[in-house]
Amino acid sequence: MSSLNKRQKLNDSNSNNTQPWVEKYRPKSLDDVYSQDHTVSVLKKNLQTSNLPHMLFYGPPGTGKTSTILAMTKELYGPNLINSRILELNASDERGINIVRKKIKNFAKLIISKPSKDDLEKYPCPPYKIIILDEADSMTSDAQSALRRTMEKYSNITRFCLICNYVTRIIDPLASRCTKFRFKSLNNDNAIERLKFISKNENLNVENDEINNDFYKNLLQIANGDLRRSITLLQSASNFSLDGPITSARIDELAGIVPDVVITNLVDKISNKNLNEIIEFTNNNIVKLGYSASAVILQLHDYYIINSNSDTKFKNNVSYLLFDIDSKLTNGSNENIQLITLLLNISQLY
């Protein structure tokens, strides 16, 4: 092997080792996409005819929307044509009308070149380009309106794939021009299977890996079913657990989860209605340790609303307090003040 080939192989290996696992284990084909059987089956049929419509992918984050369209484009064009046939934009960064009028329109009207004979033998190589607009629900209404005409005018040589979390934020005239594909939250079994595959591939030492799935269930619960966030947390935990197994406690710490014992003690202080104890405990065990108010609110919600045996009136009152404080935090209020206010108000309900 020549020195040039050895150097290239080493560079490829280093690049693969330093790559984020989210990208490293992104599906390479539609067969690798988990839990979206209906969407995958429809797209595979479209691949056979190579006649794709404009598409709208929507659903919760981390369910494989971007991965699916990227995997499909690889099967459509192959590695040689994908750079010239695909334009991928994050609409949350490039969301104004000028982007539609310039960047998107200029790419949409480009005449495509003919694929080589080798590419035609291996891939369908349909005679159109694809523009992927990720987070399209962040685009302004004016930009979405301007996009309608571009989609119609250049549909013979350009297809669009809009990706969003909230389909209601896409204007009706734009949504009606697309075939909609709903991406559901991942099935726990499929997600756990994928996480186990990554753990095995990376030679991770995970607690009770062969005994049960509690570790992976906890990981998915923390990430709210978001497989992308789960993989990121797993990679972060692997970097901090070189001297022992990766534990659920390590995942909780990285995710900023407040320990259960702290929440239990906090609830005890609240039920005793001693205002000074509540303030002192909160400052020493939550604020000074850097836990976020949002994390505390979520865990108090689980404690009082989901797991508590309290009466309906009490739960309703606590729900209102949690909603009110969460809204204020979203609008930029001081975390510490709002958290203390919440805890004192809950104590008055006892």
Disulfide bonds with the S-S distance in Angstrom:
none
